[in-house]
Structure formats: C-alpha cells, structure tokens
Amino acid sequence: MSRTDGDQDSERASDRDPSRPPDGRTDTDDARTFSALLEDSAEDLYEHAPCGYLSTQLDGQIAKVNTTLLNWLGYERHDLVGRRRFSELLTVGGRLYHETHFAPLLRMQGEISGIALEMKAADGSRLPVLVTSRIKTGSDGQPLLIRTTVFDARDRRAYEEELLRARQEAERERERLRRLATTLQRTLLPPALGHVPGLDVAAYYHVASVDEVGGDFYDLFPLGAGTWGLFLGDVCGKGAAAAAVTSLARYTLRAAAVYDPDPVAVLGNLNTVLNHEYNGTDPRFCTVVFGLLTPDGDHGGFRITLASGGHPPALLMRADGTADYLPTPGGQLIGVLPNAHVSTTTFRLDAGDTLLLHTDGLTEAHTAIRGDRYGDEALLDFGRALAPSTAQHTVSTIRELLDTLGTGVDDDTAVLAVSVPHSNREEQQ
C-alpha cells in the first residue's frame, strides 16, 4: 500500500523538534547574536557613546573627538582636530569662565567635574552641556593630555528654566498675597486714634507674619457727653476667617458703645452677635477689653471703667514709680457662651499715670532662654522698671522689646497706651 502525501507530511511534523521555533532559529543562535553585540570594538563604543568625548593637548588643542560630539555640534572631524582649541568651542561667557576658573582648577586638582557650560555649534546655536575633564599623566607622573567628557544638558536646562519660571510665578503670587494681607490688615485698624483733650495716646501693631492676616484690633473714639471709648482685642486664628471676625467685632463694639456705653453692656452685645453668627461647626471667639473714659474736671485726670472678656489684665504704671496689673479676674471668652461673664474694674488715671493694654502675643513670645515664654511676670517687671512713663515712651520701649525677641514673637501683638501728662504748673513745682 502506497503512502499518501498527507501521511508523509504527518511523519515530517512528528520528526520536528517541538521546542524549535518555526523560523528555524534556536536559543543558541540568539545567544551568539547577543554575544556578538557585546563584542563591539572599543573604538565603536567611543565613537557612538551616549556622551561626547574629546582629548586635547595641555594647551587645549583638540587631538581627538568622537562622532557623538561632532554630530551634536555639526562639525566635521577635520574642522576641529589639530585646528581648534576646546575653549574656542565655548560661548564668550563660557570661555571667560574656562580661562579664569575651569582651567586653573583643573591644573591644580587634576580633575574637575559637572561644570555647566555652553558650546557653540557650527550653525551658531548654543548647546548647554555638563563638562568633566581629567588630566592623564604618564608613568613618571608628568601630564600628557586632557580627557574631557561632555553631557548634553538641553533637557536639564529646559527643566531648570521651567522650575525658574514656576518659582518666579510663585514669588509673584506670594507678593500679591502679601500686599493683599497688608491692605486687609490696614483696614482692620483705625487710620488714626481719636484726640482726647488732656490725654496722650499711642498704639502699635506688630505683624508676626506678612503672609497672614492677624486677628488683633484696637480703637479709641469719642462718645456722647464728653466721654470716650477704647478697646483692644484678639480674635482666635489667622487668615481671612479671623479678619472677618475682627471686622465684625470692631464695628459691633463701636455701634454698641454709641447705643449704650456701659462697658458690660458693650461686651454683652458683642458676645450675643458672635455667638449668634459663629455657633456652628466653626465657632469663633475673641478676648476683649473695653474701657469708658470720663474726664474728671474737678480733680483733673480721668475716671476709667474697664470690662474684660477673657483678656489679659491691663498694666497700670503710676506716677510714683509703682506698677501693677488691674484686677479683672473671671472674665469669659466673648462669643463662646450665650451669656458670658464680664469682669470690671474702675480706677482713676492721674497726671503722670500710664495705662497699657496688650494682646497675648507679647507675653507668649519665646525668649532665647531655653525657649521659655516671656510671661506676665516679665511684663510686670518691665512696667515697674519703666514707671513712671508716658504713652509714647511706653509703646516705643515695647517696640524695642519686640524687636529684641525677634522671631520668638510668633503671634501678632497689639499694644495701646494712654497717659495723663503733667500740667505746666505741676512740672514747675
């Protein structure tokens, strides 16, 4: 029985190695091909390396250059070898740097690496590169030639320029925000304090950070019947939210004082407004001290009633050189509870006396001594050493103190001082 063509094809298929690819290549063939690729000549590796190579004599005359660098610059080999110096391939600025820094350091150190330069291509364009050079010496240690490696830095230059543009844009945006914060901060403070006959007034606002709006505020303004109101406070937090509360607090205090100047009533009105407006998921509150000033025509000086809602006590410096805090204990934060307890005190401010109101940015400032806080006791000692004083001198001295504390003052600080000057007759006595 004769075999058909189909039977013969079937036998040939069964005789074939199932592991052999259809094209007839074997793993051994692939291994030989890969080995051949690894056996490229050193000259080919030099000529077509992913970086530029050139060798120069000690005076910079080019003796050898690879194809990679020639292609980058658009030169033929005979244009450079034996005809040009390495420095002649650099831009004017690069040539100056090469002569004044690169070449002297290379001679002293024998090697210099990662220097950013620009090379001039044949068509006049510029190629940003990173250059590393090394002096090759002979067996006797004498220098023979200079070998230089050149890396294409175009991608790196583009990346650096993009980073620079982003940084400049960020700086412009930060400056814009600073101007906005400064302008907003200025609107939250009175452009000028009211003039009170028979009273000297001074105030200062210390900004801890120009990038954020603080929540400290103060004011002094006239009321009816020859009386005056003053206040100083501190809103919790910073930024736009704190600025909104500060603005609301300032205008509420002024409006409430016109309606009913009693200090307890004024702070009670502010507490009602803040508690109503900010009693949700983001509660806002502040500490405030409000004072009512009434001139004492018979005895001179002023009668002052202070009401405090959780604010640091005021410092009273007397004409006799004594100083102490005014007792306003138990006052509660304004805006937290529907009905806040307000503490009050009434006293006289006579000739030579000075009253100082301040926010806690001063007493909570860090000092250079183990990071301690400045503290209430230090401020009291400061007042006792300063008394007797005037409003202007007190504020000026506190400004110097804040400058001394420097970056330790990490919260905005507001100070407001009022003093009764001595009359000419008293000064003559």
NULUM-733816 format. One record per residue (C-alpha): residue in three letters; residue number from 1; x, y, z. Coordinates in nm, 4 decimals. Example, Ala and Ser with C-alpha at 12.3 -4.5 7.8 and 13.67 -1.06 7.14 Angstrom:
<recs>
   r   k        u        v        w
 Ala   1   1.2300  -0.4500   0.7800
 Ser   2   1.3670  -0.1060   0.7140
</recs>
This chain:
<recs>
   r   k        u        v        w
 Met   1   0.0000   0.0000   0.0000
 Ser   2   0.1498   0.3333  -0.1046
 Arg   3   0.1616   0.6307   0.1407
 Thr   4  -0.0179   0.9472   0.0590
 Asp   5   0.1348   1.2984   0.0688
 Gly   6  -0.0628   1.3650   0.3845
 Asp   7   0.0995   1.0683   0.5582
 Gln   8   0.4479   1.1949   0.4607
 Asp   9   0.3752   1.5465   0.5914
 Ser  10   0.2469   1.3989   0.9142
 Glu  11   0.5714   1.1984   0.9593
 Arg  12   0.7844   1.5066   0.8921
 Ala  13   0.5846   1.7046   1.1503
 Ser  14   0.6287   1.4269   1.4069
 Asp  15   1.0068   1.4187   1.3439
 Arg  16   1.0385   1.8006   1.4043
 Asp  17   1.1659   1.9232   1.7458
 Pro  18   0.8601   2.0767   1.9168
 Ser  19   1.0835   2.3259   2.1040
 Arg  20   1.2353   2.4626   1.7812
 Pro  21   1.0776   2.7899   1.6527
 Pro  22   0.9070   2.7824   1.3113
 Asp  23   1.1805   3.0039   1.1570
 Gly  24   1.4479   2.7524   1.2416
 Arg  25   1.6351   2.9735   1.4961
 Thr  26   1.7442   2.8260   1.8248
 Asp  27   1.8296   2.9706   2.1637
 Thr  28   2.1936   2.9047   2.0783
 Asp  29   2.1629   3.1267   1.7707
 Asp  30   2.0141   3.4106   1.9804
 Ala  31   2.2911   3.3771   2.2378
 Arg  32   2.5570   3.4023   1.9654
 Thr  33   2.3907   3.7163   1.8248
 Phe  34   2.3754   3.8791   2.1681
 Ser  35   2.7408   3.7890   2.2353
 Ala  36   2.8369   3.9468   1.9055
 Leu  37   2.6661   4.2690   2.0097
 Leu  38   2.8635   4.2695   2.3340
 Glu  39   3.1877   4.2274   2.1389
 Asp  40   3.1627   4.5711   1.9733
 Ser  41   3.5015   4.7254   1.9315
 Ala  42   3.6241   4.9799   2.1857
 Glu  43   3.6560   5.2283   1.9010
 Asp  44   3.2881   5.1898   1.8114
 Leu  45   3.1890   5.2335   2.1742
 Tyr  46   3.3997   5.5504   2.1902
 Glu  47   3.2679   5.6972   1.8655
 His  48   2.8985   5.6374   1.9319
 Ala  49   2.8832   5.6735   2.3083
 Pro  50   2.5742   5.8499   2.4509
 Cys  51   2.8043   6.1367   2.5540
 Gly  52   3.0701   6.3429   2.3825
 Tyr  53   3.4401   6.2649   2.4188
 Leu  54   3.7386   6.4702   2.3212
 Ser  55   4.1064   6.4672   2.4061
 Thr  56   4.3178   6.7798   2.3990
 Gln  57   4.6793   6.8693   2.4419
 Leu  58   4.7742   7.0597   2.7559
 Asp  59   4.7288   7.3905   2.5727
 Gly  60   4.3729   7.2919   2.4788
 Gln  61   4.4441   7.1935   2.1151
 Ile  62   4.1915   6.9256   2.0138
 Ala  63   4.3643   6.5952   1.9337
 Lys  64   4.0667   6.3589   1.9215
 Val  65   3.6881   6.3903   1.9228
 Asn  66   3.4139   6.1310   1.8938
 Thr  67   3.1316   6.1167   1.6424
 Thr  68   2.8642   6.1867   1.9045
 Leu  69   3.0051   6.5315   1.9842
 Leu  70   3.0656   6.6089   1.6181
 Asn  71   2.7014   6.5314   1.5414
 Trp  72   2.5799   6.7481   1.8313
 Leu  73   2.7853   7.0449   1.7123
 Gly  74   2.7517   6.9884   1.3396
 Tyr  75   3.1252   6.9805   1.2651
 Glu  76   3.3394   6.7520   1.0548
 Arg  77   3.6336   6.5903   1.2251
 His  78   3.8899   6.7800   1.0187
 Asp  79   3.7265   7.1093   1.1265
 Leu  80   3.8374   7.0544   1.4838
 Val  81   4.1267   6.8081   1.5185
 Gly  82   4.4555   6.9946   1.5098
 Arg  83   4.2754   7.3197   1.4220
 Arg  84   4.0737   7.4366   1.7228
 Arg  85   4.1122   7.4571   2.0976
 Phe  86   3.8447   7.3354   2.3336
 Ser  87   3.7874   7.6854   2.4709
 Glu  88   3.7119   7.8092   2.1163
 Leu  89   3.4041   7.5856   2.1115
 Leu  90   3.2590   7.7712   2.4117
 Thr  91   3.0470   8.0852   2.4202
 Val  92   3.2078   8.4124   2.5275
 Gly  93   3.0930   8.3712   2.8853
 Gly  94   3.1964   8.0057   2.8914
 Arg  95   3.5393   8.0919   2.7503
 Leu  96   3.5917   8.3527   3.0195
 Tyr  97   3.4880   8.1046   3.2900
 His  98   3.7172   7.8419   3.1372
 Glu  99   4.0194   8.0683   3.1457
 Thr 100   3.9598   8.2120   3.4947
 His 101   3.8184   7.9117   3.6829
 Phe 102   3.7936   7.5869   3.4890
 Ala 103   4.1499   7.5595   3.3552
 Pro 104   4.3266   7.6803   3.6756
 Leu 105   4.1264   7.4387   3.8940
 Leu 106   4.1965   7.1550   3.6524
 Arg 107   4.5706   7.2238   3.6691
 Met 108   4.5641   7.2344   4.0497
 Gln 109   4.3344   6.9370   4.1140
 Gly 110   4.3958   6.7186   3.8097
 Glu 111   4.0194   6.6724   3.7660
 Ile 112   3.7072   6.8856   3.7593
 Ser 113   3.3548   6.7554   3.7063
 Gly 114   2.9944   6.8591   3.6443
 Ile 115   3.0654   7.2127   3.5206
 Ala 116   2.7736   7.3733   3.3362
 Leu 117   2.8872   7.5449   3.0150
 Glu 118   2.7512   7.6325   2.6713
 Met 119   2.9155   7.5179   2.3479
 Lys 120   2.8765   7.6877   2.0110
 Ala 121   2.7519   7.4674   1.7281
 Ala 122   2.8628   7.5152   1.3660
 Asp 123   2.5331   7.6867   1.2810
 Gly 124   2.5750   7.9393   1.5662
 Ser 125   2.3265   7.7778   1.8018
 Arg 126   2.4131   7.7051   2.1631
 Leu 127   2.4295   7.3660   2.3286
 Pro 128   2.4053   7.3576   2.7098
 Val 129   2.6405   7.0886   2.8407
 Leu 130   2.7908   6.9472   3.1596
 Val 131   3.1672   6.9046   3.1298
 Thr 132   3.4058   6.6772   3.3186
 Ser 133   3.7810   6.6909   3.2487
 Arg 134   4.0728   6.4885   3.3795
 Ile 135   4.4453   6.5224   3.3209
 Lys 136   4.6098   6.1968   3.2070
 Thr 137   4.9637   6.1539   3.3328
 Gly 138   5.2469   5.9280   3.2260
 Ser 139   5.4304   5.6694   3.4326
 Asp 140   5.6593   5.9456   3.5576
 Gly 141   5.3614   6.1491   3.6800
 Gln 142   5.4018   6.4174   3.4165
 Pro 143   5.0781   6.5411   3.2488
 Leu 144   5.0324   6.4209   2.8938
 Leu 145   4.6887   6.5287   2.7775
 Ile 146   4.3406   6.6254   2.8938
 Arg 147   4.0436   6.3936   2.8507
 Thr 148   3.7029   6.5593   2.8575
 Thr 149   3.3541   6.4116   2.8746
 Val 150   3.0601   6.6235   2.7547
 Phe 151   2.6985   6.5517   2.8535
 Asp 152   2.4014   6.7011   2.6694
 Ala 153   2.2192   6.9212   2.9212
 Arg 154   1.9382   7.0512   2.6995
 Asp 155   1.6683   6.8578   2.8837
 Arg 156   1.8157   6.9607   3.2167
 Arg 157   1.8324   7.3248   3.1066
 Ala 158   1.4702   7.3166   2.9955
 Tyr 159   1.3747   7.1624   3.3294
 Glu 160   1.5691   7.4265   3.5235
 Glu 161   1.4130   7.7069   3.3209
 Glu 162   1.0680   7.5643   3.3865
 Leu 163   1.1469   7.5454   3.7586
 Leu 164   1.2701   7.9038   3.7495
 Arg 165   0.9542   8.0222   3.5762
 Ala 166   0.7426   7.8356   3.8310
 Arg 167   0.9410   7.9831   4.1179
 Gln 168   0.9122   8.3351   3.9783
 Glu 169   0.5394   8.2901   3.9326
 Ala 170   0.5089   8.1597   4.2884
 Glu 171   0.7076   8.4595   4.4176
 Arg 172   0.4815   8.6988   4.2265
 Glu 173   0.1736   8.5269   4.3676
 Arg 174   0.3178   8.5331   4.7182
 Glu 175   0.3953   8.9042   4.6851
 Arg 176   0.0422   8.9672   4.5627
 Leu 177  -0.0975   8.7820   4.8641
 Arg 178   0.1341   8.9768   5.0933
 Arg 179   0.0082   9.3066   4.9550
 Leu 180  -0.3483   9.1837   4.9904
 Ala 181  -0.2874   9.0739   5.3515
 Thr 182  -0.1188   9.4060   5.4333
 Thr 183  -0.4041   9.6038   5.2816
 Leu 184  -0.6644   9.3945   5.4610
 Gln 185  -0.4749   9.4258   5.7892
 Arg 186  -0.4635   9.8039   5.7473
 Thr 187  -0.8395   9.8231   5.7001
 Leu 188  -0.8920   9.6404   6.0299
 Leu 189  -0.7050   9.9081   6.2261
 Pro 190  -0.8098  10.2715   6.2741
 Pro 191  -0.6247  10.5113   6.0411
 Ala 192  -0.5730  10.7384   6.3434
 Leu 193  -0.6689  10.7314   6.7083
 Gly 194  -0.9107  10.9934   6.8354
 His 195  -0.7712  11.3054   7.0005
 Val 196  -0.8692  11.3206   7.3673
 Pro 197  -0.8044  11.6562   7.5369
 Gly 198  -0.5841  11.6035   7.8406
 Leu 199  -0.4763  11.2536   7.7362
 Asp 200  -0.1737  11.1254   7.5457
 Val 201  -0.2369  10.8175   7.3308
 Ala 202  -0.0046  10.5755   7.1457
 Ala 203  -0.0573  10.2387   6.9767
 Tyr 204   0.1458   9.9847   6.7847
 Tyr 205   0.0671   9.6713   6.5851
 His 206   0.3451   9.4141   6.5445
 Val 207   0.2956   9.1788   6.2482
 Ala 208   0.4391   8.8330   6.3155
 Ser 209   0.3925   8.7075   5.9575
 Val 210   0.3448   8.9149   5.6423
 Asp 211   0.1755   8.6181   5.4770
 Glu 212  -0.1272   8.6026   5.7057
 Val 213  -0.3772   8.8496   5.8438
 Gly 214  -0.3800   8.8562   6.2222
 Gly 215  -0.6798   8.8948   6.4492
 Asp 216  -0.5651   9.1686   6.6899
 Phe 217  -0.7522   9.5006   6.6904
 Tyr 218  -0.7838   9.8237   6.8866
 Asp 219  -0.9513  10.1662   6.8707
 Leu 220  -1.0181  10.4848   7.0650
 Phe 221  -1.3152  10.7019   6.9682
 Pro 222  -1.5458  10.9756   7.1044
 Leu 223  -1.8840  10.9064   7.2596
 Gly 224  -2.1553  11.1403   7.3740
 Ala 225  -2.1472  11.3688   7.6801
 Gly 226  -1.7693  11.4196   7.6695
 Thr 227  -1.6827  11.0539   7.7201
 Trp 228  -1.4535  10.8303   7.5173
 Gly 229  -1.4415  10.4627   7.4426
 Leu 230  -1.1386  10.2446   7.3847
 Phe 231  -1.0958   9.8760   7.3235
 Leu 232  -0.8296   9.6201   7.2396
 Gly 233  -0.8928   9.2576   7.1484
 Asp 234  -0.7643   8.9396   6.9933
 Val 235  -0.9626   8.7062   6.7669
 Cys 236  -0.8709   8.3379   6.7643
 Gly 237  -0.6978   8.2164   6.4499
 Lys 238  -0.5490   8.3896   6.1478
 Gly 239  -0.6325   8.4491   5.7847
 Ala 240  -0.9489   8.5584   5.6102
 Ala 241  -1.1824   8.3945   5.8618
 Ala 242  -1.0168   8.5744   6.1523
 Ala 243  -1.0236   8.9010   5.9557
 Ala 244  -1.3996   8.8677   5.9088
 Val 245  -1.4497   8.8237   6.2838
 Thr 246  -1.2135   9.1141   6.3557
 Ser 247  -1.4091   9.3453   6.1280
 Leu 248  -1.7393   9.2358   6.2813
 Ala 249  -1.6027   9.2832   6.6353
 Arg 250  -1.4678   9.6330   6.5684
 Tyr 251  -1.7842   9.7699   6.4180
 Thr 252  -2.0068   9.5944   6.6697
 Leu 253  -1.8103   9.7444   6.9592
 Arg 254  -1.8337  10.0953   6.8194
 Ala 255  -2.2045  10.0646   6.7410
 Ala 256  -2.2860   9.9065   7.0781
 Ala 257  -2.0937  10.1783   7.2632
 Val 258  -2.2963  10.4503   7.0910
 Tyr 259  -2.6198  10.2746   7.1851
 Asp 260  -2.5204  10.2040   7.5488
 Pro 261  -2.1645  10.2991   7.6578
 Asp 262  -2.1705  10.0861   7.9731
 Pro 263  -1.8674   9.8532   7.9250
 Val 264  -2.0554   9.5443   8.0456
 Ala 265  -2.3406   9.6140   7.8043
 Val 266  -2.0971   9.6745   7.5172
 Leu 267  -1.9236   9.3400   7.5620
 Gly 268  -2.2599   9.1704   7.6192
 Asn 269  -2.3782   9.2939   7.2790
 Leu 270  -2.0595   9.1712   7.1119
 Asn 271  -2.0960   8.8319   7.2799
 Thr 272  -2.4532   8.7984   7.1513
 Val 273  -2.3517   8.8863   6.7940
 Leu 274  -2.0519   8.6487   6.7810
 Asn 275  -2.2373   8.3650   6.9499
 His 276  -2.5224   8.4018   6.7031
 Glu 277  -2.3039   8.4283   6.3937
 Tyr 278  -2.0391   8.1674   6.4796
 Asn 279  -2.2031   7.8910   6.6833
 Gly 280  -2.1884   7.6196   6.4142
 Thr 281  -1.9140   7.3766   6.3158
 Asp 282  -1.6529   7.6551   6.3014
 Pro 283  -1.7053   7.8571   6.6216
 Arg 284  -1.5209   8.1867   6.6514
 Phe 285  -1.4484   8.3870   6.9618
 Cys 286  -1.2235   8.6612   7.0915
 Thr 287  -1.0839   8.8208   7.4038
 Val 288  -1.1615   9.1902   7.4508
 Val 289  -1.1077   9.4665   7.6995
 Phe 290  -1.3368   9.7707   7.6645
 Gly 291  -1.2908  10.0952   7.8565
 Leu 292  -1.5060  10.4011   7.9155
 Leu 293  -1.3043  10.7200   7.9779
 Thr 294  -1.4646  11.0129   8.1538
 Pro 295  -1.2673  11.3342   8.2193
 Asp 296  -1.2700  11.4469   8.5832
 Gly 297  -1.2998  11.8235   8.5513
 Asp 298  -1.2734  11.8960   8.9239
 His 299  -0.9621  11.6941   9.0017
 Gly 300  -0.8053  11.6538   8.6572
 Gly 301  -0.7218  11.3212   8.5072
 Phe 302  -0.9766  11.0589   8.4015
 Arg 303  -1.2117  10.8124   8.5580
 Ile 304  -1.1897  10.4826   8.3703
 Thr 305  -1.4065  10.1724   8.3838
 Leu 306  -1.2646   9.8637   8.2174
 Ala 307  -1.4598   9.5497   8.1283
 Ser 308  -1.2694   9.2354   8.0317
 Gly 309  -1.3934   8.9318   7.8448
 Gly 310  -1.1166   8.6776   7.8960
 His 311  -0.8440   8.9284   7.8044
 Pro 312  -0.5020   8.9629   7.9743
 Pro 313  -0.5163   9.2231   8.2521
 Ala 314  -0.4170   9.5829   8.1801
 Leu 315  -0.0952   9.7192   8.3308
 Leu 316  -0.1165  10.0453   8.5268
 Met 317   0.2067  10.2401   8.5806
 Arg 318   0.1724  10.5152   8.8403
 Ala 319   0.3457  10.8493   8.8601
 Asp 320   0.5121  10.7413   9.1877
 Gly 321   0.7067  10.4662   9.0033
 Thr 322   0.4888  10.1718   9.1041
 Ala 323   0.3202   9.9368   8.8560
 Asp 324   0.0700   9.6557   8.8837
 Tyr 325  -0.1947   9.4683   8.6898
 Leu 326  -0.5544   9.5840   8.7251
 Pro 327  -0.7744   9.3090   8.8746
 Thr 328  -1.0213   9.1784   8.6154
 Pro 329  -1.0498   8.8095   8.7139
 Gly 330  -1.3080   8.5644   8.5870
 Gly 331  -1.3968   8.7298   8.2579
 Gln 332  -1.5037   8.4717   7.9988
 Leu 333  -1.4216   8.4500   7.6281
 Ile 334  -1.6532   8.6547   7.4103
 Gly 335  -1.8680   8.4530   7.1695
 Val 336  -1.8403   8.1072   7.3250
 Leu 337  -2.1434   8.1060   7.5574
 Pro 338  -2.4838   8.2680   7.5058
 Asn 339  -2.4258   8.4733   7.8224
 Ala 340  -2.0613   8.5440   7.9014
 His 341  -1.9475   8.6675   8.2400
 Val 342  -1.7637   9.0013   8.2113
 Ser 343  -1.5258   9.1279   8.4784
 Thr 344  -1.4988   9.5029   8.5501
 Thr 345  -1.2783   9.7430   8.7431
 Thr 346  -1.2933  10.1211   8.7927
 Phe 347  -0.9953  10.3444   8.8737
 Arg 348  -0.8513  10.6929   8.8262
 Leu 349  -0.5790  10.7864   8.5823
 Asp 350  -0.3998  11.0894   8.7245
 Ala 351  -0.1198  11.3096   8.5995
 Gly 352   0.1888  11.1000   8.5263
 Asp 353  -0.0046  10.7699   8.5198
 Thr 354   0.0027  10.5393   8.2154
 Leu 355  -0.2368  10.2578   8.1278
 Leu 356  -0.1115   9.9822   7.8961
 Leu 357  -0.3369   9.7353   7.7136
 His 358  -0.1790   9.4485   7.5209
 Thr 359  -0.2613   9.1211   7.3458
 Asp 360  -0.1042   8.7892   7.4450
 Gly 361   0.1370   8.7861   7.1509
 Leu 362   0.3733   8.9783   7.3784
 Thr 363   0.3584   8.7634   7.6905
 Glu 364   0.3530   8.4358   7.4948
 Ala 365   0.6586   8.5235   7.2857
 His 366   0.9513   8.2807   7.3083
 Thr 367   1.2730   8.4024   7.4637
 Ala 368   1.6283   8.2908   7.3948
 Ile 369   1.6474   8.1217   7.7358
 Arg 370   1.5582   7.7548   7.6750
 Gly 371   1.2603   7.8600   7.4627
 Asp 372   1.0705   7.9937   7.7651
 Arg 373   0.7768   8.2291   7.7234
 Tyr 374   0.8223   8.5964   7.8061
 Gly 375   0.5344   8.5748   8.0512
 Asp 376   0.3196   8.8012   8.2686
 Glu 377   0.5811   8.8357   8.5425
 Ala 378   0.8431   8.9617   8.2972
 Leu 379   0.5997   9.2222   8.1629
 Leu 380   0.5179   9.3331   8.5169
 Asp 381   0.8897   9.3708   8.5936
 Phe 382   0.9216   9.5620   8.2663
 Gly 383   0.6463   9.8036   8.3761
 Arg 384   0.7952   9.8538   8.7219
 Ala 385   1.1331   9.9338   8.5728
 Leu 386   0.9756  10.1710   8.3210
 Ala 387   0.7426  10.3618   8.5551
 Pro 388   0.6780  10.6475   8.5609
 Ser 389   0.6391  10.6751   8.1848
 Thr 390   0.4300  10.8257   7.9075
 Ala 391   0.2156  10.6596   7.6423
 Gln 392   0.4631  10.7352   7.3647
 His 393   0.7676  10.6207   7.5630
 Thr 394   0.5909  10.3037   7.6779
 Val 395   0.4924  10.1987   7.3262
 Ser 396   0.8342  10.2894   7.1862
 Thr 397   1.0065  10.0764   7.4514
 Ile 398   0.7753   9.7808   7.3842
 Arg 399   0.8567   9.8050   7.0132
 Glu 400   1.2236   9.7736   7.1034
 Leu 401   1.1408   9.4766   7.3266
 Leu 402   0.9545   9.3012   7.0437
 Asp 403   1.2478   9.3634   6.8096
 Thr 404   1.4787   9.2087   7.0693
 Leu 405   1.2609   8.8970   7.0902
 Gly 406   1.2763   8.8722   6.7087
 Thr 407   1.1314   8.5524   6.5643
 Gly 408   1.0262   8.4481   6.9122
 Val 409   0.7204   8.6670   6.8610
 Asp 410   0.5200   8.4151   6.6585
 Asp 411   0.1799   8.5796   6.7033
 Asp 412   0.0625   8.9287   6.6144
 Thr 413   0.0818   9.1766   6.9013
 Ala 414  -0.1179   9.4937   6.9576
 Val 415  -0.0484   9.7477   7.2324
 Leu 416  -0.2456  10.0578   7.3248
 Ala 417  -0.1247  10.3031   7.5908
 Val 418  -0.2897  10.6153   7.7355
 Ser 419  -0.1335  10.8566   7.9850
 Val 420  -0.2214  11.1829   8.1552
 Pro 421   0.0570  11.4364   8.1062
 His 422   0.1756  11.6640   8.3823
 Ser 423   0.0465  12.0216   8.3543
 Asn 424   0.2974  12.3037   8.3170
 Arg 425   0.2250  12.4157   8.6724
 Glu 426   0.2948  12.0674   8.8084
 Glu 427   0.6179  12.0426   8.6105
 Gln 428   0.7382  12.3753   8.7517
 Gln 429   0.6662  12.2528   9.1041
</recs>
